[in-house]
Amino acid sequence: MPLTTDPVAPDAWPESRWRHVARRPSADGLEERGGERLRWRVIMAIAVFALLYAALAVRLVHLGVASDPGGTAVAGAASDVAAARPDIIDGNGEILATDIKTFSLFAEPRRVVDPDEAAEQLSLVFPEFDRARLRRDLATNAGFLWLKREITPAQRRRIHDLGLPGIGFLSENRRFYPGGPTASHILGAVNVDNQGIAGIEKYIDDNGLADLHEAGFAVERGLEPIELSIDLRVQHAVRSELASAMERYDAIASIGIVLDIKTGEVLGMSSLPDYDPNDRAQVLDKDRFNRATVGVFEMGSTFKAFTTAMALDSGLVGLGDSFDASKPLRIANFTITDFHAKNRVLTVPEIFIYSSNIGTAKMALEVGSQGQQEFLGRLGLLDEMKTELPETGAPLKPREWSKISSVTISFGHGISVSPLQTAVAGAALMNGGYLVPPTFRPRSEKQAAQLAQRVVKEETSEAMRKLMRLNVLKGSGRRAAVPGYRVGGKTGTAEKVVDGKYSSEKRRNAFLAAFPMDEPRYLVLVVVDEPKPEKEGMAATAGLNAAPTTAAIIRRIAPMLGVTPLLTDPEEGPATTVAAIE
């Protein structure tokens, strides 16, 4: 075949040649595939670096949360650190409870170099440590171990100076109560993890704070303060006068409550003996429980106010009616007598101011057992009272409401209720006849009106105000008088049950008061448990201890609450000195 320089036409190539040529990549194809591989390499490099930085960021955040200011990191300990709580303030913005920073001591056993030395050195700072047990704990491969919560700055400094590997500190929130025991039973307490275990502190946890903490929120300050209805000035005055009364009358306990009868706000409440919530050991003392809400007691003759109101409200008894109290009342095998017997027919006002058991019992019998149960139920005295405080006591009432039960309950025996229940029911008799649920949170009169329930007629409330005032002017409550402030009230002396029998030697005395009686705004209840005679030869009835204690409280708190005294009171005569007014 002759040689030629003409190229062979492609369509003349054999099929195998076409296949060979088709497999060869073009320059453009090589460039495209190389660029694609380069892009994937860049993307992979970016992803690796992103993951690396993310891991570093997570670690840094973890170290920032779980370490003390000195930079000691603790893996897995952040969830164990006590979270922050909101401040608690009174109605005037005064701080009742707040968080402060404290340090706790921990160990990372796997990082401890010499468990023997570490246990020995730590035991020198904390002699209460069990050295043998501590050594065993530090010799394990555990990642985290609490050694002591809430140590002092001096202890932290000593441990720090030891320079022990694997031993460090965590900054935690610790609850602090500036007033100590002043409002302890209201505020309650927290545990070592800053979780509410009693009082308003527990109420806060039960109403959302615990859920926030569990979800990992609210670990730092910044929560809105929780405002209470409490007036710290009033609270201090109540506690101070109760403490003085316990000392003066050698009593074993005392209770005081101040209530706004229009709103149901508790302005002050104290129960002695109380505790310092800054000392958790005191919180567990069984004798320091909240007697104002948890304790249920026979309230004695203060119940005569409820019986009298019941009789008047029923329409079966009027203020002008009389009952024969010239001789004891016998029912079944029981005999009812009067402590200060007048041995004659008594009018309803006389029955009240002389605190006649016989006359009160006869008024109860006029109404009957069924009517009595219905009336006391209306006043909230037969059911457990609910407030923001988780600590409440259920009333103790007869299984069978017999005739004798009606008689004894009429003057406060045979039924046990909490002092706060007694105060709330008493407020309903003073405020025009409305039962307003009590609260430890701020509440306006408008809000209270939406919750209030009428339990007695307006005319019944007016009559009870007159009787309460009359009792302070001329009856058993004379020692509760505070010139200028028009105090009204009712005494209650209840014999305590000892070994199944009523004891004439041990009493629980009470005084239920309101002021100013021309337009009552505040109610005060004082209970003195097992008072002794102030002087030899004196009795130890409520009129001689609970009543003057109530007067002392009113004398101090009335100016704080803005109650203007009358310089001249037609019922009391002129108040000519500043001391008499105050």
MARDOTI-557557 format. One record per residue (C-alpha): residue number from 1; x negated, y, z negated; chain. Coordinates in steps of 0.2 Angstrom, whole numbers. Example, Ala and Ser with C-alpha at 12.3 -4.5 7.8 and 13.67 -1.06 7.14 Angstrom:
    i     px     py     pz  ch
    1    -62    -22    -39   A
    2    -68     -5    -36   A
//
This chain:
    i     px     py     pz  ch
    1      0      0      0   A
    2     -7     17      5   A
    3    -11     29     -9   A
    4     -1     45    -11   A
    5     -1     60    -21   A
    6     18     62    -21   A
    7     25     58    -38   A
    8     37     44    -38   A
    9     55     49    -41   A
   10     62     45    -58   A
   11     77     36    -51   A
   12     64     24    -43   A
   13     57     19    -59   A
   14     61      1    -66   A
   15     73      0    -80   A
   16     59     -6    -92   A
   17     50     11    -89   A
   18     66     20    -93   A
   19     67     12   -110   A
   20     48     16   -113   A
   21     50     34   -109   A
   22     66     35   -120   A
   23     57     29   -135   A
   24     44     43   -135   A
   25     50     58   -146   A
   26     49     75   -138   A
   27     38     89   -146   A
   28     55     97   -152   A
   29     61     81   -160   A
   30     45     79   -170   A
   31     46     97   -176   A
   32     65     95   -181   A
   33     62     79   -191   A
   34     46     86   -200   A
   35     56    101   -205   A
   36     70     90   -212   A
   37     58     80   -223   A
   38     50     96   -229   A
   39     67    103   -234   A
   40     71     87   -244   A
   41     54     88   -253   A
   42     57    106   -258   A
   43     74    102   -264   A
   44     68     87   -274   A
   45     54     98   -282   A
   46     67    111   -287   A
   47     78     98   -295   A
   48     64     90   -305   A
   49     58    107   -311   A
   50     77    112   -315   A
   51     79     96   -325   A
   52     62     99   -334   A
   53     67    117   -339   A
   54     85    112   -344   A
   55     77     99   -356   A
   56     65    112   -363   A
   57     80    124   -365   A
   58     90    111   -374   A
   59     75    107   -385   A
   60     72    125   -389   A
   61     90    129   -394   A
   62     90    113   -405   A
   63     74    119   -413   A
   64     81    136   -416   A
   65     97    130   -424   A
   66     89    116   -434   A
   67     74    124   -441   A
   68     70    136   -455   A
   69     63    154   -451   A
   70     46    147   -452   A
   71     49    136   -438   A
   72     50    118   -446   A
   73     61    108   -434   A
   74     72     94   -439   A
   75     79     82   -426   A
   76     97     77   -429   A
   77     99     88   -445   A
   78    109    103   -437   A
   79    126     95   -440   A
   80    122     92   -458   A
   81    119    111   -462   A
   82    132    120   -472   A
   83    142    131   -460   A
   84    147    149   -463   A
   85    164    154   -471   A
   86    174    170   -470   A
   87    173    182   -484   A
   88    188    183   -496   A
   89    193    200   -501   A
   90    207    207   -513   A
   91    220    219   -508   A
   92    208    234   -510   A
   93    194    226   -499   A
   94    184    221   -514   A
   95    174    205   -510   A
   96    179    190   -520   A
   97    169    177   -511   A
   98    155    178   -498   A
   99    141    168   -490   A
  100    123    170   -495   A
  101    107    162   -487   A
  102     98    148   -497   A
  103     86    135   -493   A
  104     87    116   -495   A
  105     73    104   -495   A
  106     72     89   -483   A
  107     59     76   -477   A
  108     56     67   -461   A
  109     49     51   -468   A
  110     41     45   -451   A
  111     30     60   -452   A
  112     25     59   -470   A
  113      6     54   -470   A
  114      5     48   -489   A
  115     21     44   -497   A
  116     13     41   -514   A
  117      5     59   -514   A
  118     21     67   -508   A
  119     32     59   -521   A
  120     20     63   -535   A
  121     18     82   -529   A
  122     37     84   -527   A
  123     41     76   -544   A
  124     30     89   -552   A
  125     41    103   -545   A
  126     57     93   -548   A
  127     55     83   -563   A
  128     72     76   -561   A
  129     67     66   -546   A
  130     65     47   -548   A
  131     47     46   -542   A
  132     48     27   -538   A
  133     64     29   -528   A
  134     57     44   -519   A
  135     41     35   -514   A
  136     51     21   -507   A
  137     62     33   -497   A
  138     47     42   -490   A
  139     39     26   -485   A
  140     53     22   -472   A
  141     53     26   -454   A
  142     69     37   -456   A
  143     70     53   -446   A
  144     79     64   -459   A
  145     82     64   -478   A
  146     89     77   -489   A
  147     79     79   -505   A
  148     87     93   -513   A
  149    101    106   -508   A
  150    100    124   -513   A
  151     83    126   -521   A
  152     77    142   -528   A
  153     65    154   -520   A
  154     51    150   -533   A
  155     53    131   -529   A
  156     52    134   -511   A
  157     36    144   -513   A
  158     28    130   -523   A
  159     33    116   -511   A
  160     27    127   -496   A
  161     10    129   -504   A
  162      8    111   -506   A
  163      7    109   -487   A
  164     14     91   -487   A
  165     17     84   -469   A
  166     35     79   -465   A
  167     42     90   -479   A
  168     52    106   -474   A
  169     66    118   -477   A
  170     82    122   -469   A
  171     91    138   -471   A
  172    109    135   -476   A
  173    125    145   -481   A
  174    129    145   -499   A
  175    146    152   -506   A
  176    144    166   -519   A
  177    157    173   -530   A
  178    152    190   -537   A
  179    165    190   -551   A
  180    160    173   -557   A
  181    176    166   -566   A
  182    187    181   -565   A
  183    198    174   -551   A
  184    192    156   -551   A
  185    208    147   -551   A
  186    214    157   -536   A
  187    199    156   -526   A
  188    195    138   -530   A
  189    178    131   -525   A
  190    167    123   -511   A
  191    156    108   -511   A
  192    137    108   -507   A
  193    142    107   -488   A
  194    151    124   -490   A
  195    168    115   -488   A
  196    183    121   -497   A
  197    189    108   -511   A
  198    201    119   -521   A
  199    211    135   -521   A
  200    211    147   -507   A
  201    195    140   -501   A
  202    203    123   -497   A
  203    218    133   -490   A
  204    206    141   -478   A
  205    199    125   -472   A
  206    216    117   -470   A
  207    222    131   -459   A
  208    209    130   -445   A
  209    191    133   -452   A
  210    188    114   -454   A
  211    193    111   -436   A
  212    181    125   -431   A
  213    167    118   -440   A
  214    170    100   -434   A
  215    170    107   -416   A
  216    153    115   -419   A
  217    159    133   -420   A
  218    158    146   -434   A
  219    141    141   -439   A
  220    136    159   -441   A
  221    144    174   -449   A
  222    156    185   -440   A
  223    173    177   -445   A
  224    187    189   -450   A
  225    189    191   -469   A
  226    203    183   -478   A
  227    213    196   -488   A
  228    223    191   -503   A
  229    237    200   -512   A
  230    226    200   -528   A
  231    221    216   -536   A
  232    204    213   -543   A
  233    207    227   -556   A
  234    223    219   -562   A
  235    215    201   -562   A
  236    201    207   -573   A
  237    213    215   -585   A
  238    224    200   -586   A
  239    209    188   -589   A
  240    201    200   -602   A
  241    217    201   -612   A
  242    220    183   -612   A
  243    203    179   -618   A
  244    205    192   -632   A
  245    222    183   -637   A
  246    214    166   -638   A
  247    201    173   -649   A
  248    213    183   -660   A
  249    225    169   -662   A
  250    213    154   -661   A
  251    222    147   -647   A
  252    217    132   -636   A
  253    222    140   -619   A
  254    231    154   -612   A
  255    240    159   -595   A
  256    244    176   -587   A
  257    253    180   -571   A
  258    257    197   -563   A
  259    270    197   -549   A
  260    277    210   -537   A
  261    296    206   -539   A
  262    300    214   -522   A
  263    287    205   -511   A
  264    283    190   -521   A
  265    264    194   -520   A
  266    254    188   -535   A
  267    243    202   -540   A
  268    234    193   -554   A
  269    234    176   -561   A
  270    223    168   -574   A
  271    222    152   -583   A
  272    210    150   -598   A
  273    199    140   -600   A
  274    193    143   -583   A
  275    176    140   -574   A
  276    163    149   -564   A
  277    164    143   -546   A
  278    146    147   -544   A
  279    143    132   -556   A
  280    150    117   -547   A
  281    148    106   -563   A
  282    161    117   -572   A
  283    174    114   -558   A
  284    175     96   -562   A
  285    179     99   -581   A
  286    196     92   -584   A
  287    200    105   -597   A
  288    198    119   -585   A
  289    212    115   -573   A
  290    224    128   -567   A
  291    238    128   -580   A
  292    247    142   -571   A
  293    252    131   -555   A
  294    247    113   -559   A
  295    252    113   -577   A
  296    271    109   -581   A
  297    277    114   -598   A
  298    293    116   -608   A
  299    294    135   -608   A
  300    305    136   -623   A
  301    317    151   -626   A
  302    312    160   -610   A
  303    324    148   -602   A
  304    338    157   -612   A
  305    336    171   -599   A
  306    341    158   -585   A
  307    355    151   -596   A
  308    362    168   -599   A
  309    361    173   -581   A
  310    370    157   -576   A
  311    384    160   -588   A
  312    387    178   -583   A
  313    385    173   -564   A
  314    398    159   -566   A
  315    411    171   -571   A
  316    416    160   -586   A
  317    406    171   -598   A
  318    406    190   -600   A
  319    394    202   -609   A
  320    409    205   -621   A
  321    412    187   -626   A
  322    407    179   -643   A
  323    402    162   -648   A
  324    402    155   -666   A
  325    384    152   -672   A
  326    389    151   -691   A
  327    385    133   -692   A
  328    374    120   -683   A
  329    380    112   -667   A
  330    381     93   -667   A
  331    381     83   -651   A
  332    380     64   -653   A
  333    366     61   -665   A
  334    357     78   -662   A
  335    359     94   -673   A
  336    355    110   -665   A
  337    350    124   -677   A
  338    344    142   -675   A
  339    326    147   -680   A
  340    332    164   -687   A
  341    350    159   -691   A
  342    363    174   -693   A
  343    376    161   -698   A
  344    390    171   -690   A
  345    399    174   -673   A
  346    387    182   -661   A
  347    391    192   -645   A
  348    382    187   -629   A
  349    369    202   -631   A
  350    366    196   -649   A
  351    364    178   -644   A
  352    350    184   -632   A
  353    341    196   -643   A
  354    342    185   -659   A
  355    337    170   -647   A
  356    351    159   -654   A
  357    350    141   -649   A
  358    368    138   -654   A
  359    375    152   -645   A
  360    365    148   -629   A
  361    370    130   -630   A
  362    388    134   -631   A
  363    386    145   -615   A
  364    378    131   -606   A
  365    393    119   -611   A
  366    405    132   -604   A
  367    397    130   -587   A
  368    394    111   -588   A
  369    380    100   -583   A
  370    384    100   -564   A
  371    384    119   -563   A
  372    368    120   -573   A
  373    359    109   -561   A
  374    365    118   -546   A
  375    360    135   -554   A
  376    342    129   -559   A
  377    340    122   -542   A
  378    345    138   -534   A
  379    331    147   -544   A
  380    318    134   -538   A
  381    316    126   -555   A
  382    319    108   -550   A
  383    307    106   -536   A
  384    289    107   -533   A
  385    284    125   -529   A
  386    273    128   -513   A
  387    261    142   -511   A
  388    244    144   -502   A
  389    236    135   -517   A
  390    235    116   -514   A
  391    236    113   -533   A
  392    254    112   -539   A
  393    263    102   -552   A
  394    281     95   -550   A
  395    294     99   -563   A
  396    299     85   -575   A
  397    317     84   -577   A
  398    329     71   -585   A
  399    334     56   -576   A
  400    351     57   -582   A
  401    358     75   -585   A
  402    368     71   -600   A
  403    378     83   -611   A
  404    363     84   -624   A
  405    351     87   -609   A
  406    361    102   -604   A
  407    361    108   -622   A
  408    342    106   -624   A
  409    338    113   -607   A
  410    348    128   -610   A
  411    335    134   -623   A
  412    320    127   -613   A
  413    317    109   -620   A
  414    319     93   -610   A
  415    313    101   -594   A
  416    295    105   -589   A
  417    291    118   -575   A
  418    275    127   -570   A
  419    272    145   -577   A
  420    272    152   -559   A
  421    289    144   -556   A
  422    296    152   -572   A
  423    289    169   -566   A
  424    296    168   -549   A
  425    313    163   -556   A
  426    312    177   -568   A
  427    308    189   -554   A
  428    325    184   -546   A
  429    335    190   -561   A
  430    326    207   -561   A
  431    325    212   -542   A
  432    344    212   -539   A
  433    346    193   -538   A
  434    335    188   -524   A
  435    323    173   -525   A
  436    307    178   -516   A
  437    294    164   -512   A
  438    277    168   -521   A
  439    262    171   -510   A
  440    243    175   -513   A
  441    242    184   -496   A
  442    248    201   -492   A
  443    266    203   -488   A
  444    277    218   -485   A
  445    295    221   -492   A
  446    302    219   -474   A
  447    293    202   -473   A
  448    299    197   -490   A
  449    317    202   -486   A
  450    317    189   -472   A
  451    312    175   -483   A
  452    322    180   -499   A
  453    338    171   -504   A
  454    352    178   -515   A
  455    353    167   -530   A
  456    363    178   -542   A
  457    375    193   -540   A
  458    369    211   -541   A
  459    379    214   -556   A
  460    372    198   -565   A
  461    354    205   -561   A
  462    359    222   -568   A
  463    366    214   -584   A
  464    350    204   -586   A
  465    339    220   -585   A
  466    350    228   -599   A
  467    348    212   -610   A
  468    329    211   -607   A
  469    327    229   -611   A
  470    338    228   -627   A
  471    327    213   -633   A
  472    311    224   -632   A
  473    320    238   -641   A
  474    329    229   -655   A
  475    326    210   -653   A
  476    312    197   -654   A
  477    302    206   -641   A
  478    299    222   -650   A
  479    280    220   -650   A
  480    280    220   -631   A
  481    285    238   -630   A
  482    273    250   -621   A
  483    279    268   -624   A
  484    284    277   -608   A
  485    284    261   -597   A
  486    301    254   -602   A
  487    297    236   -604   A
  488    310    222   -605   A
  489    307    204   -609   A
  490    311    188   -617   A
  491    301    177   -630   A
  492    299    159   -629   A
  493    293    148   -643   A
  494    292    129   -639   A
  495    287    116   -651   A
  496    275    104   -643   A
  497    277     85   -642   A
  498    265     75   -652   A
  499    266     56   -653   A
  500    283     57   -645   A
  501    290     69   -657   A
  502    292     88   -658   A
  503    279     96   -670   A
  504    283    111   -680   A
  505    264    114   -682   A
  506    260    115   -663   A
  507    268    128   -652   A
  508    266    134   -634   A
  509    273    152   -634   A
  510    278    163   -620   A
  511    284    180   -615   A
  512    293    184   -599   A
  513    293    203   -596   A
  514    297    216   -582   A
  515    294    234   -580   A
  516    299    248   -578   A
  517    317    242   -582   A
  518    327    256   -574   A
  519    320    250   -557   A
  520    309    234   -560   A
  521    294    232   -549   A
  522    282    220   -559   A
  523    284    205   -569   A
  524    272    198   -582   A
  525    272    181   -589   A
  526    260    177   -604   A
  527    258    159   -612   A
  528    248    156   -627   A
  529    245    138   -631   A
  530    244    132   -650   A
  531    241    150   -657   A
  532    237    151   -676   A
  533    245    165   -687   A
  534    235    181   -685   A
  535    235    183   -704   A
  536    238    172   -719   A
  537    257    172   -723   A
  538    262    176   -705   A
  539    271    165   -693   A
  540    264    160   -676   A
  541    280    164   -665   A
  542    280    171   -647   A
  543    285    188   -654   A
  544    269    189   -664   A
  545    256    184   -651   A
  546    263    182   -633   A
  547    273    198   -634   A
  548    259    209   -640   A
  549    247    201   -627   A
  550    260    206   -614   A
  551    260    224   -620   A
  552    241    225   -619   A
  553    241    219   -601   A
  554    255    231   -596   A
  555    246    245   -605   A
  556    231    242   -594   A
  557    238    238   -577   A
  558    253    250   -576   A
  559    242    265   -572   A
  560    232    255   -559   A
  561    248    250   -550   A
  562    254    268   -550   A
  563    268    267   -562   A
  564    272    284   -569   A
  565    276    284   -588   A
  566    290    294   -595   A
  567    284    307   -607   A
  568    300    307   -615   A
  569    311    291   -615   A
  570    328    293   -623   A
  571    328    275   -628   A
  572    311    276   -637   A
  573    309    294   -642   A
  574    295    306   -637   A
  575    278    300   -632   A
  576    268    314   -640   A
  577    250    308   -638   A
  578    240    302   -624   A
  579    236    286   -633   A
  580    254    282   -634   A
  581    257    285   -616   A
  582    242    274   -611   A
//
